[in-house]
Amino acid sequence: MDHAPAVCYKKRYILLGGFIGGPNKPRNADSYICVRLSHLAAIQKEGLKIWDASHRKVFVSRPFLAAVGADAVGLAPIAGTVGHNGKHGCRVHCPFVGRHKARGTHYYGARLKPANYSVAGCDHNDVELNTLLAAHTSATSKARYGTNLDILIRSPNQAQYEKRHLQTGLVGPSIFSGLPAKHMLGVPALFVLDIMHLPALNIPDLIIPLWQATIDCDKTDDKALWTWAALKDPVVWKSHGQSVADATPYIPGSFDRPPHNPAEKISSGYKAWEYLLYFFSLGPALLFGVLPDPIWQNYCKLVRGFRILMQEEITPTELVEAHQHMTKFSDGFEELYVQRRADRIHFVRPCVHTASHFAPETTHVGPGIIVSQWALERTIGNLGEEIKQHRDPYTNISEQGVRRCQVNALKAIVPDLEPVNNSLPRGSEDLGSGFILLRARDRVDRKVSNLHELHAIQTYLERNGCILPESWEPRVRRWACVRLPNGQVARSSWKESLKRIDRLRISRNLKVSHHRGNSIYSIVI
């Protein structure tokens, strides 16, 4: 977190603390984490003396532990919680109580009480989401966590422990509680939400099967009543998938991997990045008129909310808007899909409730994308690529991690070992303000034959104070590309039009915004 979001995920800025070998999960994750935390606790208490050569003095560093992240399954063991299927399964330890089906054991985040529902311990009245979120803060969560943990550890026997861990949502103290309180964010606020897996995998894995009617259906329910299942027809689903594939040429290469045809690939290794582009970018346009209007509108609230929450910079106004959209989506989800039916509460997976916490959590940990799991997942992929032998893969990956730390430590001590490369490409021209022209380039100046281009050039020059004679005929030298301040490269039609559309990722896009009253309508051409 000492580095900007644009570079913090680079190899040279990531130091690996250790590995837990597989393929099975560890019986006791704390036994692996303890070694790392003991070192961290020591330098937090005693301080780490570092020589600052630029100022010729020694300063004492006490690292601050700002965030601990993992997916929903991986976080429970290190946070000491019951997991997402527990009665109190909320990741931020809010007081929400789940419900389970008759004779069931898994709890679901259904806030609206189903009709004719009388399951003991779960038959509480409707939970008003905005009231719940307004009463939940980092301070109240910390106090509730401390009170519940005290109740749990005072259990006199195993029977009382089982009863109390159901009531509290805890299975024991987190090992992170042993760190100096003034050098970390605190438990449970330390355990940040997962803005990678939840929107990019968990939510699409819930919503799309609902639209396809492939999610589990109880015997007392009937899929013929599922009015939202607009993609159940194989013809409609295949046509929609082809529309996603046909959009590939119009997604710039700077957006990395485009989504494959979901009708062919979504069940066989669809990547998180593909889900993001498909579900949160192409989906609202391609599903308009396909989904029923109420379902499509509810879906768009979710998309708009997460588009804001996944930004690196979020204004207070945007955060309020995102919070409104997320709560409306959560309310609408139960009303549209569950419809107060007890045999449908399994639709309300933990991701529906957790999504409503993202905006409030952003106020005290910052934008989720800054502390997300993207950097960790990318590092796992990088290390996997570096393994050259198939024998002892976990030993090999640990050795690669040690070497990575050694190299990165040397680069941190002696930055000149790998200077930051800001040199301009050969033949480029710096226009200033972060804009750089890149080759190819015309060898000679040419007349402007297109009247629209001629008018645009004349207008630009006149607005900048140039007096042009009536007989003036502009001559220009075309460039193929321009690198934008954000690092993306836009290409001109001059070169892009020479390629076949199926081999092209068009990068000449124009966003047009139209103001009407208090609303702004935008379209990308």
Secondary structure, 3 states (H helix, E strand, C coil): CCCCCCCCCCHHHCCCCCCCCCCCCCCCCHHHHHHHHHHHHHHHHHCEEEEECCCCEEEEECCCECCECCCHHHHHHHHCECCCCCCCCCCCCCCCCCECCCCCCCCECCCCCCCCCCCCCCCCCCCCHHHHHHHCCHHHHHHHHHHHHHHHHCCCCHHHHHHHHHHHCECCCCHHHHCCHHHECCCCCCECCCCCHHHHHHHHHHHHHHHHCCCCCCCCCCHHHCCCCCCCCHHHHHHHHHHHHHCHHHCCHHHCCCCCCHHHHCCCCCCHHHHHHHHHHHHHHHCCCCCCHHHHHHHHHHHHHHHHHCCCCCCHHHHHHHHHHHHHHHHHHHHHHHCCCHHHHHHCCHHHHHHCCHHHHHHHHCCHHHHCCHHHHHHHHHHHHHCCCCCCHHHHHHHHHHHHHHHHHHHHHCHHHCCCCCCCCCCCEEEECCEEEEEEECCCCEECCCHHHHHHHHHHHHHCCCCCCCCCCCEECCEEEEECCCCCEEECHHHHCCCCHHHCCCCCCCEEEEEECCEEEEEEC
